[in-house]
């Protein structure tokens, strides 16, 4: 299992806590320090079944600076979005969790988090 996090994000901290409490083994990626490549971001988007604008943080200052909210949302615009997110990973929504079976979610709410984080078994 892998989780992309920003440690300053409360939703990321909640997700990490859930992973720890479940007892699963996971890899933590601090994606602001270790940004994904365009290929990695494309792979995550494919697993999510989403487009880059679906996981963009359009309220970030850099997004407002670029006018990201007004960018096109067509297949022709896709590479522009991905390039912006790779150059400025703060634009990527978080936390993103990829389970061992390949299921990938943006775990911003408890229900979504529960889809990929198993409950701890009492032995």
PyMOL commands that set and color helices and strands:
alter all, ss='L'
color gray80, all
select helices_A, chain A and resi 10-22+38-48+52-55+61-66+68-70+75-87+89-91+110-116
alter helices_A, ss='H'
color red, helices_A
select strands_A, chain A and resi 2-5+27-30+96-98+104-106
alter strands_A, ss='S'
color yellow, strands_A
deselect
rebuild
show_as cartoon
